[in-house]
C-alpha cells in the first residue's frame, strides 16, 4: 500500500498565490507511488485564502486565532501525526517552493535516512537567492547553528523541509513558535535527529505577505540567536 505524504502550507493572505500553486502541486507525481494531500493552515487571513484553497480541493484548517508561522506549521504537523502520514513537507504558500522540487526532498530522505531534509537555495546557488541583507542574516544563523549543534546547515531559515515520522512525533510536541526554522534545528539536534540538506531551485514570491519583515536588522538577529540559545539549554 502506497505511503502518504502531507504537504503543510501555512498561509496568511495568500489568495493571489494559491491558484498558481495548488493545481501544479496536486498534480505532482511523487516517488514510489506516495499519495499526496495538501493541507492549508489558514492563520486568520483577512482575504479569501480559505475559500480559494477549498475551491482548489485542498484540505483547510482555519485557525480561530493567529498563531504565527510556528503555530501554523505545528498545527499541520499535528494533523500529520494524528492521521498516520509517513512524511510531512512544509511548503510556503507564496510560490517560492515549486512543487517540481518535492521529489528531491523525498528521494534524499529515502536514500540517506535523514529525519529532516531541508531544501537549500545555497548548495548550488541556482534560482532565486533572496536579498543581500537576508543572505547575510542566513549566513549568520548558519554559524550560530554550527556553534550550538555542530551541524553544517547552509539554509537554516528555509521553510521548505521534510519531516519523517520520527520528526513528526517530535515536532508535534516541541516546535518553536516565533522563529521556527533556525530554532527547530537546535531542537532536532538535541533529540538526536539526523538533519540533511538537498539543493533545490526556489522562485521569488508570487504574492502574500512574508512572515519575516525585519530580516536585515541586528535586533532581529539578536532575538533569533537568543531563542536558539534558550532552545539549546532547555530540556526536551
C-alpha positions as CSV (number, residue, x, y, z in Angstrom):
1,X,0.0,0.0,0.0
2,X,1.5,3.4,-1.0
3,X,2.6,5.7,1.8
4,X,1.1,9.1,2.5
5,X,2.7,12.5,2.4
6,X,1.1,15.6,3.8
7,X,2.1,19.0,2.3
8,X,1.7,21.5,5.1
9,X,1.2,25.0,3.7
10,X,0.9,27.8,6.4
11,X,-0.9,30.7,4.9
12,X,-1.6,34.3,5.7
13,X,-3.3,36.3,3.0
14,X,-2.3,34.0,0.1
15,X,-5.4,34.2,-2.1
16,X,-3.4,35.6,-5.0
17,X,-0.7,32.9,-5.0
18,X,-2.7,29.7,-4.2
19,X,-4.4,29.5,-7.6
20,X,-0.9,29.4,-9.1
21,X,0.4,26.9,-6.6
22,X,-2.3,24.3,-5.9
23,X,-3.1,22.9,-9.3
24,X,0.5,22.0,-10.0
25,X,1.0,20.7,-6.5
26,X,-2.0,18.4,-6.6
27,X,-0.9,17.1,-10.0
28,X,2.6,16.3,-8.8
29,X,3.7,12.7,-9.2
30,X,5.7,11.6,-6.1
31,X,8.4,8.9,-6.0
32,X,7.5,5.3,-5.2
33,X,3.8,5.9,-5.6
34,X,3.4,8.1,-2.4
35,X,0.0,9.7,-2.1
36,X,-0.2,13.4,-1.6
37,X,-2.6,15.5,0.4
38,X,-2.3,19.3,0.6
39,X,-3.2,21.0,3.9
40,X,-3.7,24.7,4.0
41,X,-3.4,26.1,7.6
42,X,-5.1,29.4,7.3
43,X,-3.7,31.6,10.0
44,X,-6.6,34.1,10.3
45,X,-6.1,35.6,6.8
46,X,-8.0,38.8,6.1
47,X,-8.6,37.8,2.5
48,X,-10.2,34.8,0.7
49,X,-7.4,32.4,1.3
50,X,-9.7,29.7,2.8
51,X,-12.3,29.8,0.1
52,X,-9.7,29.8,-2.7
53,X,-7.9,26.8,-1.1
54,X,-11.2,24.9,-0.8
55,X,-12.1,25.7,-4.4
56,X,-8.8,24.1,-5.5
57,X,-9.6,20.9,-3.5
58,X,-7.1,21.4,-0.6
59,X,-7.9,20.4,2.9
60,X,-8.2,23.5,5.0
61,X,-7.8,24.2,8.8
62,X,-9.0,27.7,9.7
63,X,-7.3,28.7,12.9
64,X,-9.5,30.6,15.4
65,X,-6.7,32.9,16.4
66,X,-3.4,34.0,14.7
67,X,-0.7,31.6,15.9
68,X,2.1,32.8,13.7
69,X,4.3,30.7,11.4
70,X,5.4,28.3,14.1
71,X,2.0,27.6,15.4
72,X,0.5,27.2,11.9
73,X,3.2,24.7,11.0
74,X,2.8,22.7,14.2
75,X,-1.0,22.5,13.5
76,X,-0.1,20.8,10.3
77,X,2.4,18.5,11.9
78,X,-0.3,17.5,14.5
79,X,-2.7,16.7,11.6
80,X,0.0,14.6,10.0
81,X,0.7,12.7,13.3
82,X,-3.0,12.1,14.0
83,X,-3.8,10.9,10.5
84,X,-1.0,8.5,10.0
85,X,1.1,10.2,7.4
86,X,4.6,8.8,6.7
87,X,6.1,12.2,6.0
88,X,5.1,15.9,6.2
89,X,6.6,18.5,3.9
90,X,6.4,22.2,4.9
91,X,6.0,24.4,1.8
92,X,5.3,28.1,1.6
93,X,2.1,29.3,0.1
94,X,3.6,32.2,-1.8
95,X,5.0,30.2,-4.7
96,X,8.7,30.2,-3.6
97,X,8.9,26.4,-3.4
98,X,8.0,24.9,-6.7
99,X,6.2,21.5,-6.4
100,X,8.5,20.0,-9.0
101,X,11.3,20.2,-6.4
102,X,9.4,17.9,-3.9
103,X,10.9,14.6,-5.2
104,X,14.4,15.9,-4.4
105,X,13.5,16.1,-0.7
106,X,11.7,12.8,-0.7
107,X,14.4,10.9,-2.6
108,X,17.1,12.4,-0.3
109,X,15.2,11.1,2.7
110,X,14.8,7.7,1.2
111,X,18.4,7.5,0.2
112,X,20.0,8.8,3.4
113,X,17.5,8.1,6.1
114,X,17.7,11.7,7.3
115,X,14.8,12.5,9.6
116,X,14.6,16.1,8.4
117,X,15.6,17.2,4.9
118,X,15.9,20.9,4.2
119,X,15.6,22.3,0.7
120,X,18.6,24.6,0.3
121,X,19.0,27.6,-2.0
122,X,22.7,27.9,-1.4
123,X,24.2,24.4,-2.1
124,X,24.3,25.0,-5.8
125,X,23.2,28.7,-5.9
126,X,20.6,28.4,-8.6
127,X,17.3,30.2,-8.8
128,X,16.1,33.0,-6.5
129,X,18.8,33.8,-3.9
130,X,17.0,36.5,-1.8
131,X,18.2,39.9,-0.9
132,X,21.8,40.7,0.2
133,X,20.6,41.5,3.8
134,X,18.7,38.3,4.1
135,X,21.6,36.2,2.7
136,X,23.9,37.8,5.3
137,X,21.4,37.0,8.0
138,X,21.1,33.4,6.9
139,X,24.9,33.1,6.8
140,X,25.0,34.4,10.4
141,X,22.4,31.8,11.5
142,X,24.5,29.1,9.8
143,X,27.4,30.0,12.2
144,X,25.2,30.2,15.2
145,X,23.7,26.8,14.5
146,X,27.1,25.3,13.8
147,X,28.3,26.6,17.2
148,X,25.4,25.2,19.1
149,X,24.9,21.9,17.2
150,X,28.0,21.2,15.2
151,X,25.8,20.8,12.1
152,X,26.6,22.5,8.8
153,X,23.2,23.8,7.6
154,X,23.7,26.5,5.0
155,X,20.0,27.5,4.5
156,X,18.8,27.4,8.1
157,X,15.8,29.7,7.5
158,X,14.4,27.6,4.6
159,X,10.7,26.9,5.1
160,X,10.9,24.0,2.5
161,X,11.6,21.0,4.7
162,X,10.6,17.3,5.0
163,X,9.8,15.6,8.3
164,X,9.8,11.8,8.6
165,X,7.6,10.0,11.1
166,X,10.1,10.4,13.9
167,X,10.5,14.1,13.3
168,X,6.7,14.5,13.1
169,X,6.3,12.9,16.5
170,X,8.9,15.3,18.0
171,X,7.7,18.5,16.3
172,X,4.1,17.8,17.3
173,X,5.3,18.3,20.9
174,X,8.3,20.6,20.6
175,X,8.1,23.1,17.9
176,X,9.2,26.8,18.3
177,X,6.6,29.5,17.8
178,X,8.2,32.7,16.7
179,X,11.5,31.7,14.8
180,X,10.7,28.0,14.0
181,X,13.1,27.4,11.1
182,X,16.5,28.2,12.7
183,X,15.4,27.4,16.3
184,X,13.9,24.0,15.4
185,X,17.4,22.9,14.1
186,X,18.6,23.1,17.7
187,X,15.6,21.1,18.9
188,X,16.2,18.4,16.3
189,X,19.9,18.2,17.2
190,X,19.2,17.9,20.9
191,X,16.8,15.0,20.1
192,X,19.5,13.2,18.1
193,X,17.7,13.5,14.8
194,X,19.6,13.5,11.5
195,X,19.2,16.7,9.6
196,X,20.3,17.0,5.9
197,X,20.2,19.5,3.1
198,X,19.5,19.0,-0.6
199,X,19.9,21.6,-3.3
200,X,16.7,23.0,-4.7
201,X,15.7,25.8,-7.0
202,X,13.4,28.4,-5.4
203,X,11.4,31.2,-7.0
204,X,10.6,34.8,-6.0
205,X,7.3,35.3,-4.1
206,X,4.2,35.3,-6.2
207,X,2.0,37.1,-3.7
208,X,1.0,37.1,0.0
209,X,2.9,38.6,2.9
210,X,6.2,37.5,4.3
211,X,6.3,36.2,7.9
212,X,9.7,37.9,8.3
213,X,9.8,41.7,7.8
214,X,12.9,42.8,9.6
215,X,15.5,40.2,8.5
216,X,18.3,42.7,8.0
217,X,18.1,44.3,11.4
218,X,20.6,43.5,14.1
219,X,17.8,43.4,16.7
220,X,16.1,40.6,14.7
221,X,19.4,38.6,14.5
222,X,19.9,39.1,18.3
223,X,16.4,37.8,19.1
224,X,16.7,34.7,16.9
225,X,20.2,34.0,18.4
226,X,18.8,34.3,21.9
227,X,15.9,32.0,21.0
228,X,18.3,29.4,19.6
229,X,20.4,29.6,22.7
230,X,17.4,29.0,25.0
231,X,16.4,26.0,22.9
232,X,19.9,24.7,23.3
233,X,19.8,24.9,27.1
234,X,16.2,23.9,27.5
235,X,15.4,20.2,28.4
236,X,13.2,18.3,26.0
